[in-house]
Amino acid sequence: MAMRKKFGNEFKARIALAALKGDKTTAQLSSEFEVHPSQIAAWKKTVQDGLSELFSGRKPLDQQEQKQLIEDLYKSIGQLKVENDWLKKKLQILE
């Protein structure tokens, strides 16, 4: 069974930028860096799709920040649900 290679973000960015430059073909880059041409095309597309975000004025959340935000939101939802249930009980007592 073949092991998948793990590539660092800097490596991916360097290859994607080289592909965007167009000085070398995807086949040449593939041979030079030992990366499958479809992988280079995917990294290139990721860069192209993300370029507009650089000019949006807001920093995208990294994975850890997203995870923390989701956790905080679930915590708030849980607290609101408990408070809502408590208020429903008190309302029933008053009726």
C-alpha positions as CSV (number, residue, x, y, z in Angstrom):
1,M,0.0,0.0,0.0
2,A,1.4,3.4,-1.0
3,M,1.8,6.0,1.7
4,R,0.5,9.5,0.9
5,K,2.9,12.3,1.0
6,K,2.2,15.2,3.3
7,F,3.2,18.6,1.9
8,G,3.7,21.7,3.9
9,N,1.7,24.9,3.2
10,E,4.9,26.8,2.1
11,F,5.7,24.1,-0.4
12,K,2.2,24.1,-1.8
13,A,2.2,27.8,-2.1
14,R,5.6,27.8,-3.9
15,I,4.5,25.2,-6.4
16,A,1.1,27.0,-7.0
17,L,2.8,30.3,-7.6
18,A,5.3,28.7,-10.0
19,A,2.3,27.2,-11.8
20,L,0.6,30.6,-11.9
21,K,3.7,32.2,-13.3
22,G,3.6,30.0,-16.3
23,D,7.4,29.8,-16.9
24,K,7.2,26.0,-16.7
25,T,4.5,23.6,-17.7
26,T,2.6,21.6,-15.1
27,A,4.4,18.5,-16.4
28,Q,7.8,20.2,-15.8
29,L,6.8,21.2,-12.3
30,S,5.5,17.8,-11.6
31,S,8.7,16.2,-12.7
32,E,10.9,18.8,-10.8
33,F,9.0,18.6,-7.5
34,E,7.7,15.0,-7.7
35,V,4.1,16.0,-7.3
36,H,1.3,14.7,-9.5
37,P,0.1,17.2,-12.1
38,S,-3.5,17.0,-10.9
39,Q,-2.3,18.0,-7.4
40,I,-0.5,21.0,-8.8
41,A,-3.6,22.0,-10.7
42,A,-5.7,21.7,-7.5
43,W,-3.2,23.9,-5.5
44,K,-3.2,26.4,-8.4
45,K,-7.0,26.6,-8.4
46,T,-7.0,27.0,-4.6
47,V,-4.6,30.0,-4.9
48,Q,-6.7,31.5,-7.7
49,D,-9.9,31.1,-5.8
50,G,-8.5,32.6,-2.6
51,L,-6.8,35.6,-4.2
52,S,-10.0,37.8,-3.8
53,E,-10.0,37.1,-0.1
54,L,-6.6,38.8,0.3
55,F,-8.3,42.1,-0.7
56,S,-11.5,41.7,1.3
57,G,-10.0,43.4,4.4
58,R,-10.8,40.6,6.7
59,K,-8.6,37.8,7.9
60,P,-10.0,34.3,7.3
61,L,-10.3,32.2,10.4
62,D,-7.8,29.4,10.8
63,Q,-9.0,26.0,11.7
64,Q,-8.4,26.4,15.5
65,E,-10.2,29.7,15.6
66,Q,-13.2,28.2,13.7
67,K,-13.2,25.3,16.1
68,Q,-13.2,27.6,19.1
69,L,-16.0,29.8,17.6
70,I,-18.2,26.8,17.0
71,E,-17.6,25.5,20.5
72,D,-18.5,28.9,22.0
73,L,-21.7,29.1,19.8
74,Y,-22.8,25.6,20.9
75,K,-22.1,26.6,24.5
76,S,-24.3,29.7,24.1
77,I,-27.1,27.7,22.5
78,G,-27.0,25.2,25.3
79,Q,-27.2,27.9,27.9
80,L,-30.1,29.6,26.1
81,K,-31.9,26.3,25.9
82,V,-31.5,25.7,29.7
83,E,-32.7,29.3,30.4
84,N,-35.7,28.9,28.0
85,D,-36.7,25.6,29.6
86,W,-36.5,27.1,33.1
87,L,-38.6,30.0,32.0
88,K,-41.2,27.7,30.5
89,K,-41.4,25.8,33.9
90,K,-41.8,29.0,35.8
91,L,-44.5,30.2,33.4
92,Q,-46.4,26.9,33.9
93,I,-46.3,27.3,37.7
94,L,-47.7,30.9,37.5
95,E,-50.6,29.8,35.3
